[in-house]
Amino acid sequence: MPKVVSRSAVSSSTDAQPTASSAAALRVYYCICGEFILVIDTNLSALPRRQSDQSTIIRCRDSDTTAARVFKLNANPGEPVLLERKGGHERQYRFLCPRCTLPIGYQSVPPPVKSGPFLYILPGALTQMQGQLPQGALDEDDNNE
């Protein structure tokens, strides 16, 4: 049998300038059960919070003053929920973990994800450390009353 010789070359450059995509750090978030749920271009704690329920607001579409976030959500659509809020009612189209079916977030329009202006991530639903409970995951839910 003939001898197989393989050759490979490794190339690197210290003079290359980093591109915008290589400089952007992506953050990965997991469900409490350990399932991969979200990858996004910023830390969730740096995003604004919704006053009614403290959900994290992810902008899905560009506005005149703010650019949309780059993200990928790995969740299944759930049944819509109608909540009574101060001043009226709110319909939430929820997204659930594909493994354990816990609610992860919601938007105000029917699926698919990013079909509305915002996606809201429920407080305590996601963690950056797989297998660890996020801060606030077991807090009482008094905000939806």
Secondary structure, DSSP 8 states (H G I E B T S, - for coil): -------------SS----HHHH---EEEEETTS-EEEEESS-GGGS-B-TTT--EEEE-S--SS-----EEE--EEEEEEEEEETTEEEEEEEEE-TTT--EEEEESS-SSTTSSSEEEE-TTSEESSTTS--TTTTS---TT-
